Amino acid sequence: MANSASAKKRIRQAEKNRVSNKYYHKTMRNAIREINSLEDKKAAEDALPKVVSLIDRVAKRNIIHKNKAANLKSSVSKNVASLK
């Protein structure tokens, strides 16, 4: 257990950050899952910029690595391009 005041504060901060990071990560995953499940190419193309922006925001906050963000954006774009 933490004894110093600064250690206790770091525990509080870590918990707050964990909850925040979990929210952004889950929101990103749900957006990716939603766009990958779309059958309509027009709707997917309209949603693509929002999903890419969300992925970039999560990477900017260091919740995911920038290379993982690039891989996710690539795979989502490829899925949208393959729709008919």
C-alpha positions as CSV (number, residue, x, y, z in Angstrom):
1,M,0.0,0.0,0.0
2,A,1.2,3.5,-0.8
3,N,2.5,5.4,2.2
4,S,3.5,8.8,0.9
5,A,1.0,11.4,-0.2
6,S,2.5,11.6,-3.7
7,A,2.2,7.8,-4.1
8,K,-1.5,8.0,-3.0
9,K,-2.1,10.8,-5.5
10,R,-0.4,8.7,-8.3
11,I,-2.8,5.8,-7.5
12,R,-5.8,8.2,-7.8
13,Q,-4.4,9.6,-11.1
14,A,-3.7,6.2,-12.5
15,E,-7.3,5.0,-11.8
16,K,-8.8,8.1,-13.4
17,N,-6.6,7.7,-16.5
18,R,-7.4,4.0,-16.7
19,V,-11.1,4.7,-16.8
20,S,-10.7,7.5,-19.4
21,N,-8.4,5.3,-21.6
22,K,-10.9,2.4,-21.4
23,Y,-13.7,4.7,-22.6
24,Y,-11.8,6.0,-25.6
25,H,-10.5,2.5,-26.5
26,K,-14.0,1.0,-26.3
27,T,-15.5,3.8,-28.3
28,M,-12.9,3.4,-31.0
29,R,-13.4,-0.4,-31.1
30,N,-17.2,0.0,-31.4
31,A,-16.9,2.5,-34.2
32,I,-14.6,0.1,-36.1
33,R,-16.9,-2.8,-35.5
34,E,-19.9,-0.7,-36.7
35,I,-18.2,0.5,-39.9
36,N,-17.0,-3.0,-40.7
37,S,-20.5,-4.4,-40.4
38,L,-22.0,-1.9,-42.8
39,E,-23.2,-3.3,-46.2
40,D,-23.9,0.0,-47.9
41,K,-20.8,1.5,-49.6
42,K,-22.2,5.1,-49.5
43,A,-22.9,4.9,-45.7
44,A,-19.5,3.4,-45.0
45,E,-17.7,6.1,-47.1
46,D,-19.6,8.7,-45.1
47,A,-18.6,7.1,-41.8
48,L,-15.0,6.5,-42.7
49,P,-13.6,10.1,-41.9
50,K,-15.2,10.0,-38.5
51,V,-13.7,6.6,-37.7
52,V,-10.3,7.6,-38.9
53,S,-10.5,10.8,-36.9
54,L,-11.4,8.7,-33.8
55,I,-8.5,6.3,-34.4
56,D,-6.1,9.3,-34.8
57,R,-7.4,10.9,-31.5
58,V,-6.9,7.7,-29.6
59,A,-3.3,7.3,-31.0
60,K,-2.6,10.9,-30.1
61,R,-3.5,10.3,-26.5
62,N,-1.1,7.3,-26.5
63,I,-3.9,4.9,-25.8
64,I,-2.8,2.8,-28.8
65,H,0.5,2.9,-30.6
66,K,0.8,5.0,-33.8
67,N,1.6,1.9,-35.9
68,K,-1.4,0.1,-34.6
69,A,-3.5,3.2,-35.5
70,A,-2.0,3.1,-39.0
71,N,-2.8,-0.6,-39.3
72,L,-6.4,-0.1,-38.1
73,K,-7.0,2.8,-40.6
74,S,-5.6,0.7,-43.4
75,S,-7.8,-2.3,-42.7
76,V,-10.9,-0.1,-42.3
77,S,-10.2,1.7,-45.5
78,K,-9.6,-1.6,-47.3
79,N,-12.9,-3.0,-46.0
80,V,-14.8,0.1,-47.2
81,A,-13.1,0.0,-50.6
82,S,-14.1,-3.7,-51.0
83,L,-17.8,-2.9,-50.6
84,K,-20.0,-2.9,-53.7
